[in-house]
């Protein structure tokens, strides 16, 4: 199973921050909405502003898929060590 480095920008009121994680995606990694649904677990994400910032159906946060890159299996362990 392919794994991806996923970077998500979260807009939380006045604050913005980047989250990095390594995920095995069950969807097309270029489909930002589906990647964000897998990341958040929220099936009700909506792109209300037309700029790819998806608003959660369960809270006020917005999410933007900032970056997705396939990670070679032999690099997963070392990235995990340095990212988390």
N, C-alpha and C positions, 0 to 999 in steps of 0.2 A: 504494500500500500504506500502510495506517495505521501510525503509529508511536506508541509509548506510553512515558511516563516510568514506569519500574518501580523501586520502592524495596523492597529485600529486607532484612529483619533476620536476621542470621546469629548463631546461638548457637554459640560455639566454646569449649567448656570453661567457664572462668570469665568469658570475655569475650563481649560482645554488641556488634555494630556494624551500621550501616546502609550498604548499597551502593546507589548510584543509577546507573541506566543508561537509555539509550534503546534500545528494541527494536521491531522489526517482528514482531508476534506472529502465529503461524499458528493460534491458538486463541482461544476466548472470553476476553477480558481479565478477566472476573469469575470465571473458573475458576482458583482459586489454585493447585491442584495442577498443572494443565497449564502455567500460566505459570512456576511454579517448575521444572518439568521442562525447559522451554525455556531457562530461565535457567541451570540447573546442568548440563543434559545427562544427568542421572541419571534413567533410567526407573523406578528402583526406590524412589522416594520413598514413605514411609509416614507417615500421621498417627497416631502411636502414642499420643499423649496426648489427642486429641480437641479440641485447642485451635487447630488449624490450623498447628502447628509440625511440619513434615515432616522426618523423619530420613532421611538419605542411606543408600543401600544400600552405598556404597563407603567411607564414613568415619563419624566420630562426630558431625559437625556437624548442626545443625538449622536449618531455614530457615522463615521466616514471611513471607508476602507482606504487606508493610506498606502499600503504596499503588500504585495503577495509575491513570494518567490519560492520555487521548489528547492528543497534541501536534500542533498544526497544523504542516503542512509548512514554512511560512515561519518557524516558531520553532525548528525542529530545530537549525539552525546556531548560533544564539545560545545555546541551552541547552547544546549540546555544548561551546561555548567556555567557559562558566562552570561547568559540572559537572565537566569532566575536566581 
